[in-house]
Amino acid sequence: MKNPSAEPNTLRVAVDIGGTFTDGVATLSPAGRIWVGKTPTTPSDPGEAVSTVILNLLQQVAHSLGADAPRLAEVVHGTTLITNTLIERKGSRTALVTTNGQRDMLDIGREWRYDIYDLDIVMPTPLVTPADRVEIDERLDARGAVVKALGADELARMSAELKAMGVESVAVSLLHSYVNDTHERQVRDELARALPGIAVSLSSELAREIKEFERTSTTAANAYVKPIVAAYLQELETRLEKIEPDVPLRVMVSSGGFTSAKSAAQTPILLLESGPAAGVLSALNTARQNNVQQVLAFDMGGTTAKACVAVGGEAPVAHFFECARVERFKRGSGLPILIPSIELIEIGAGGGSIAFCNRLGLLNVGPESSGSVPGPACYGNGGQQPTVTDADLLLGYLSADNFLGGEMTLDVKLAEKAMGRLAEKLGVSVTDAAWGIYNMVNENMSSAARIHIAENGHDPRDFSMVGTGGAGPVHAVEVARKLRIPRVLIPIAAGAGSCLGMLAAPARVDRAWSNPQLLADTDWPQVAAALEQLKREAQAELETAGASDVEWRIGAEMRYYGQGAEVPVSIPFEAVSASTGATILASFEEQYQKLYGRTVPGARPQVMTWRLTGRAESRGHHFAWGDDRVKTSAALRGSRNIYLPLKKEYGPANVYDRYCVQPGQVLQGPLILEERESTIVVPVKSEVTILPDLTVSVLIKEFD
């Protein structure tokens, strides 16, 4: 199968569903010309907004290129559907099939309290109720040997119980199935016979890793959303067929690559962080274009703000994630998920986050968001509570008449009315309340990012920040100033940054296999056979995504025997043999030395989990505006008053059309640069340079 992104004169479209807006970008390869579209997200029918954006983009391309416009060749998609389904608990009724004696695994968890001082602590409710759990009489030992065989009578009893329950989806997680999946496959085959059409998720296919609770939680989450995602993707493919027949649909995954819609429907849990992951890829693409190696990717959308620390042009990938937390910023309060995901942290609120006065009479912002319905008060759709977007508007950082390039107007009076109610409770002016929201959000984000950077052993002063998302450029410079990051890059089409990341993303597949063994005692033929099998499975999936020029890497989670934490290592794929052990050991000791300052003499290295990653070649992508607006607009649009935090007053700021400023031109703050999908605010004491690829480079000259 051909890879559309490698074909000349190819039109590709990326669409990302966010909490407030659904973004879309069309690009013409290899020139990199782009057209951007945005529409409010339609929560009741997410596919409606996707179709609207795609049609809008195709109209823009046809208007710009006329008869030379090529047909649509590919759609890449990212969505928050999985995250929202888990948070709102609106998934399918799911059953869990597990080994005798393991019924309460999801309730027991790790027997760990995420807040030991909270006497009223609330733990996350399992996705599968105790009444929907079925135990079967089977057993494997830790090496995968059969202790108790799974008989036909037991399988028939299981399927009869599940049929009586009337569940829509089944999660299967049996003890030690990560080593031997024979019994799980027997369960799947029985369900296919007795309950045809029911959705089945096997832990040995989703998370072939040690850690029984986390593996079962991952499988249950996948089963919980599987019927919904499968129906959604099928409906979306039908809608695409009506727009343009035979267009392949690719789906972004959390690890920073994309896969086919067919594979995504089978393992939807891998899509959990697809949008934010794409935002990081967009930031890295911008950094690569500007020879930046140390990046803080800052993505602020309508609901949340997230950050990623990337060194050496690569985003770190973690293999453990939490979702649907009871307490938003408390680790351990969510559902554990064993999936590969770009390592992101949630650092704050988004543009739609609601500000309120708490019981102590103090200002708070978020985590509740107004979303797209009703949205911030200034949208005029019925929102009554003040949000970050309302504060940005009242401070002059957003244009009431030029929001989304003039396609949407904002109502200043409604924003003032909502902010006035909050200001009255706080006993301050409307302007002070708006500034308090803006400053609090920036301070919270900078504090969280500072800790995250320090935990990774870095100094923020050595980094450049790349700001993306609809609200990212409005806040990026001030957050960087608080972090003392000297340079901020705002890429072209920053408001639709996740879509650009999808267009720059390679096809990618990750596989894992746990089989704890001392390195000295490793059965290398067994490891070689397992990795080759994983590679065959991954290769088949990559082919469905049109991947070519695949790079393969072997990873291992290692520790010294008796330790509780593993150190990840990675080497290029090779024919596995005893000599591989020496390569893996050298890499482990190098990583261990970096982390802890020394190795442990006489200790015995142990491999807990083997990993395999296949990724298509990653290329840098240059993007430029697709239409002819540079010739039709004046660079200096005018000026308007903005609130200057240092002078504590309103002051004049020049407003520029960013895409019309000449490359290499240097501007002085305070100023505002606007384009269709984002507003970049540079309050004071900064220089802005327009780089040749239309990236805005903000140099913060002084820290205050």
Salt bridges, closest charged atoms under 4 A:
ASP23 OD1 - LYS38 NZ 2.71
ASP45 OD2 - ARG239 NH2 2.72
GLU74 OE1 - ARG12 NE 2.62
GLU74 OE2 - ARG250 NE 2.88
GLU88 OE1 - LYS90 NZ 3.56
ASP104 OD1 - ARG133 NH1 3.99
ASP107 OD2 - ARG133 NH1 2.48
ASP115 OD2 - LYS330 NZ 2.72
ASP132 OD1 - ARG93 NH2 2.81
ASP137 OD2 - LYS148 NZ 3.89
GLU138 OE1 - HIS183 ND1 2.62
GLU154 OE2 - ARG157 NH2 2.48
GLU161 OE2 - ARG157 NH1 2.37
ASP181 OD1 - ARG185 NE 3.18
ASP181 OD2 - ARG208 NH2 3.96
ASP189 OD1 - ARG188 NE 3.73
GLU190 OE2 - ARG193 NH2 2.66
GLU205 OE2 - ARG188 NH1 2.85
GLU209 OE2 - ARG611 NH1 3.07
GLU212 OE2 - ARG215 NH2 2.07
GLU214 OE1 - ARG110 NH2 2.88
GLU235 OE2 - ARG239 NH2 3.33
GLU244 OE2 - ARG71 NE 3.53
GLU273 OE1 - LYS306 NZ 2.76
GLU314 OE1 - ARG615 NH1 3.26
GLU322 OE1 - ARG325 NE 2.87
GLU346 OE2 - ARG328 NE 2.09
ASP392 OD2 - HIS475 NE2 3.04
GLU407 OE2 - ARG676 NH1 2.57
GLU443 OE1 - LYS482 NZ 3.11
ASP459 OD2 - ARG461 NH2 2.77
GLU478 OE1 - ARG481 NE 3.54
ASP510 OD1 - ARG508 NE 2.93
GLU537 OE1 - ARG511 NE 3.84
GLU541 OE1 - ARG511 NH2 2.83
ASP549 OD2 - ARG619 NH2 3.96
GLU557 OE2 - ARG611 NE 3.00
GLU566 OE2 - ARG559 NH1 3.49
GLU590 OE2 - LYS594 NZ 3.80
GLU617 OE1 - ARG619 NH2 3.50
ASP627 OD1 - ARG629 NE 3.07
ASP657 OD1 - ARG637 NH2 2.07
GLU674 OE1 - ARG637 NH1 2.46
GLU674 OE2 - ARG640 NH2 2.96
GLU675 OE1 - ARG658 NH1 3.09
GLU687 OE2 - LYS701 NZ 3.25
GLU702 OE1 - LYS685 NZ 3.51
ASP704 OD2 - ARG481 NH1 3.64
ASP704 OD1 - LYS685 NZ 3.63
